[in-house]
């Protein structure tokens, strides 16, 4: 039976409108803009008065209105359980609902008192109901079966649009987060001290996650308490909050279980310990992830928002990745602080060694005239009667000469350097390790370390600890000579046969581009003397270097000119040569 021309025209008009609406809602990939286009076109397509698009929150399971048309602002706050209201019934059953008179339907939840009829259809994404498209009218029986058919067709298109915009947004979020993560990792790794690293971590994490506040809490030595070590965006209330117990606090759960925790609203959560602080600071949602380094938990990295927010899986993964980078940065900063401490200890030990060397030289110089005095005293053979007061004076003089002699011997015994314990030493490896030790100091002073280490260099017999002390001393002296920056070049190479008359040897050179030394300074460089006017650098420390090198049967030489830098060259024998004649170039 042929269709009525008017009915055909009406069907054509509906399909044409649906086609045009489909073009409109496919015109954007912005999620919120797409949702608003969908509901606006849905209301116009079926001549409705108002409408809403509600999506199921995957974290809470509630239906939440994400876009509305013609509804009061308070509608955005509505949350329905699946199964609650006409909208919830559609979400639960996956079937459309067309109600001609809402007053007679017990499922109806009123948003506008003027509403008389309602039409709601499910939004299915990949076979699963993800939301409901709902339209209302202020007249009874406002929607026909044809309107329902149109809205269902629109919902099918809308579900595809929503799915595509979600995928696009997830990809865009991942790109933004990973780009930010790369930039943040560079910023974190550039920090040296622990406090500086923690401040960079909290600042960059807050920007990366678009949070209101970010904090780092670290475990104390007992590992029973979490202390606030750094925060960004916090007020005084948050900064003064008490330390947290690992056993009893929410962040303690993050540390104990080594898993992220997020709270939708810390102001109303019974698990959060500082609710009043959160209210005064305006903190709402929380995401906290563990800070770890090589399976050891260091603390927790937390991000707060100023409004209700559910962190996506991608955001949790990104913050966790940032926490791993932060754990590395924290350990690196701690190691750097230890390096600084070791450097200070080295300087202190250098001064003690230099003082010991000076004491030995002073004692040696005293012992010679003291020996003469002792010999002359005994040769005088001064004898007096017991009643003569001079007899007691002679006795005292003899005792004091012996006391001075014992003191001199004690000083010489104390100042003698311990003999090196010889074992095979890989010079290139030793210098590489020292380069790592001083790299941050060199970076701070804008000094470039250039290593020209001969590959395949055979090991030498030596005491690695004493050689490391000598080499590190030379490297630190070079940094002091280049206060404005420069280049420190460390070279190793076999000594040429013409320079190895005492047997095979290896040369190690330390060349800086610093201020250089005068001929007089060069002459006295390896002599311990109190006459130097330098507080640090050449002088006493180089005398210690010379003693260590000579204890290894080696030789040390120095070349320098004012304004042209300094080169210290050390030659060390490859075999146990007792009295080498090898001289550096």
HELIX and SHEET records of a PDB file:
HELIX    1   1 UNK A    5  UNK A   25  1                                  21    
HELIX    2   2 UNK A   31  UNK A   45  1                                  15    
HELIX    3   3 UNK A   73  UNK A   77  5                                   5    
HELIX    4   4 UNK A   85  UNK A   93  1                                   9    
HELIX    5   5 UNK A  102  UNK A  104  5                                   3    
HELIX    6   6 UNK A  145  UNK A  190  1                                  46    
HELIX    7   7 UNK A  194  UNK A  209  1                                  16    
HELIX    8   8 UNK A  236  UNK A  239  1                                   4    
HELIX    9   9 UNK A  250  UNK A  257  1                                   8    
HELIX   10  10 UNK A  275  UNK A  281  1                                   7    
HELIX   11  11 UNK A  313  UNK A  380  1                                  68    
HELIX   12  12 UNK A  389  UNK A  415  1                                  27    
HELIX   13  13 UNK A  427  UNK A  444  1                                  18    
HELIX   14  14 UNK A  464  UNK A  481  1                                  18    
HELIX   15  15 UNK A  497  UNK A  499  5                                   3    
HELIX   16  16 UNK A  519  UNK A  524  1                                   6    
HELIX   17  17 UNK A  540  UNK A  551  1                                  12    
SHEET    1   A 6 UNK A  79  UNK A  81  0                                        
SHEET    2   A 6 UNK A  62  UNK A  69 -1                                        
SHEET    3   A 6 UNK A  50  UNK A  56 -1                                        
SHEET    4   A 6 UNK A 128  UNK A 137 -1                                        
SHEET    5   A 6 UNK A 117  UNK A 125 -1                                        
SHEET    6   A 6 UNK A  97  UNK A  99 -1                                        
SHEET    1   B 6 UNK A 244  UNK A 245  0                                        
SHEET    2   B 6 UNK A 225  UNK A 232 -1                                        
SHEET    3   B 6 UNK A 213  UNK A 219 -1                                        
SHEET    4   B 6 UNK A 296  UNK A 304 -1                                        
SHEET    5   B 6 UNK A 286  UNK A 293 -1                                        
SHEET    6   B 6 UNK A 261  UNK A 263 -1                                        
SHEET    1   C 2 UNK A 423  UNK A 425  0                                        
SHEET    2   C 2 UNK A 460  UNK A 462 -1                                        
SHEET    1   D 5 UNK A 447  UNK A 453  0                                        
SHEET    2   D 5 UNK A 486  UNK A 494  1                                        
SHEET    3   D 5 UNK A 505  UNK A 512 -1                                        
SHEET    4   D 5 UNK A 566  UNK A 573 -1                                        
SHEET    5   D 5 UNK A 555  UNK A 560 -1                                        
END                                                                             
